[in-house]
Amino acid sequence: MAWLDWGVLMVAATAAGWVDAVVGGGGLILLPAILITMPQLSPQVALATNKLTAINGTAAAVLTFSRKVAMQWRLMIPAAVLAAAFAGLGAAAVSLIDKALFIPIIMVLLVAVAAIVTMRPTLGTT
């Protein structure tokens, strides 16, 4: 991998982390950067790499947030277990999709989500 690719990934990761911290959805920035700079990766590995960064960012946010606000752990722990189980099912489903189909599908979905969020910034706040 060239230095330029590393630079692109670092800038994308920084921007994705900032977006995730402010409004969520940093994967809309980082996943395309991973797919573009590392075409040798399977899309599933790129998706898993992106998700791993999101997990770390979310864990840090929970830790920071929990120091300032009383957390409802009895509600959160079962939700986290369910989220992990369904994430595993989603990963298994993604592994069944051919790379030739996966990249165009994921790019269209990312653009669609970005457009929806841009056009309706208050979506999900009420």
C-alpha positions, 0 to 999 in steps of 0.5 A: 500500500502506498503512502498516499493510500495510508494518508487517505485512510487516516484522513477518512478515519479521522473524519469518520470518527468525528462524524460518529461522535457528532451525529453517527454514520462515520462508516459512510466516509470510512467504508468507501475509503477502505474499498477504494484504497484496498481493492484486494480486500474482500468486501466482507473484510472491508466491512468488518474492518470498518465495523471494528473501528465503529465498535471501538469508537462506540465503546469509548463513547459509552465509557465517556458517557457513563462517567457523566450519566447514570447508565441503565445497564439492565436494559443495555446489556441485553440490547448489546447481546442482541445487537452482537447476535444479529451483527453476526447473522448480518456478517454471515449473510454478507459473506454469501454475496459475491464481490462483483455484486457486493461493491456496487450494492454497498456503494449505492446504499451508502450514497442513498443513506448519505442523501437521506441523512443530508435531506432530512437531518432531523430524521430519527430525532422525534 
